[in-house]
Amino acid sequence: MNCFSEKLSKDLPLFRDTLAGGVAATREAAWLLPEGPERDSQLKQVIDDLGSLRDGFDPAIDGMVGFEGSARSLPRMTRELNVSRKRVSAVLAEVLDAMKGGRHLVRETIALIESAVSQTAPEKTE
């Protein structure tokens, strides 16, 4: 459990940075789409893709909540096991926070892009 919590703790900043960077890059790429008749459909595709990512967070968070609960509820035994259990529980709580933060970031990005789609002037028909 000590190795697991140490490895997870080291990888957590990379997870946070990569997720935030990926969402930011997607948002920036969406703003770079050229104006024109295809822009709205491309933005809607970006929204759908981000929606899939957002929807994937919920079962992952649920699973992590269960995993963290299992680690936290391990019976007290030796001092070393108790310390390890607390470390695992603490790092899993940090992972949960990172996942919830990522889900929030994705939701905000979707809202921003949706507002850009809704602000696009409708095409004139003749």
N, C-alpha and C positions, 0 to 999 in steps of 0.2 A: 504494500500500500504506500510505503514511503517513496518507492521508485515511481509509482504511478502519479502520486501527487506532485512530485518534483518535476517530472516530465510535462505533465499537464500545465503546471504553473509556468514553466519556461515557454511552452508553446502558446499560451493564452494571449500574450501581446501580439504575436504574429497573426493569430486568428482575428483579433480585433482590428489590427491595421489592414490586413488583407480584405476583410469584409468592408470596412469603411472605404478603403481605396477603390475596391471594385464597384461599390454603389456610387461613389463620387464620379468615377470614370464613366459609368453608364449614364449618369445625369448629365455630365458634360458632353458626352457623345450625342445625347438627345437634343441638346441645345444647338449642336453643330449641324443638325439635319437641315438641308436647304429648304427654303420656302418653296411651296409648290403643291400641286394636288395630291402628291403621295405622302406628304409630311404627316398629316393626321393619321393615316393608316400605319405609318412607321412608328409614330409615337404611341399609338394604341398597342402595337406589337410589343414595344418596350414596356408599357404598362402591364400587359399580360405576362410577360416574362418576369418582371419584378413581382407581380402578384403570385406567380408560382413559387418564387423564392420566399416571399412573405408567408404563404400558406404552408411551406415546408417547416417553418420555424415552430408552429404550434405542436405538432407531434414530437418534434425533437425536444422542445422545452418540457412537454409532458413526460417524456422518457427520462430526461435529466432530473426532473423533480422526483420521480420514483427512485432513480438511482441514488440521488443524494439522500433521500429519506431512508433507503436501505442502509447506506453507509452510516448515517447518523444513528440508526436504531440498532446497530450491532451491539451485542451485550458487552458490558465492561468486563475486561479480563486482566491481562497484564498491563503494567504501566506503558510499555512500548506499544502495545496494540491500541491502547486508549489514545495515546498521542497520535499514532498513525491514523486512526479513525477520525480524529478531529481535524487533522490536516486534509485528509481526503474530502471530508464534508465541507471544509472551508473553501478548497479550490473548486469543488463542484458548484458551490454557491457563486463563486466568481464567474465560472463558465455560464451559469444561468443568467447572471447579470449581463454578461457580454452578449448572449443570445437574445435576451429581451431588448437590449440596446440596439442590436442589429436589426431586429424586427421593427423597432420604432423608426430607425433610420430609413429602412425600406419603405415603411408606410408614409413617412414625410416626403420621400422622393416621388412616390406614386402620386401623392396629392399635388406636388409641384408640377409634375408633368401633366396630370389631368387638368390642372388649371390652364396650362399652356394650350392644351387641345381645345378647351372650352372657350378660350379667348380668341381663337383663330376665326377670322371673319369668314362667313360662308361665301362660297363661290357664287359669282353672279351668273344667272342663267339668262339667256336671250331668247 
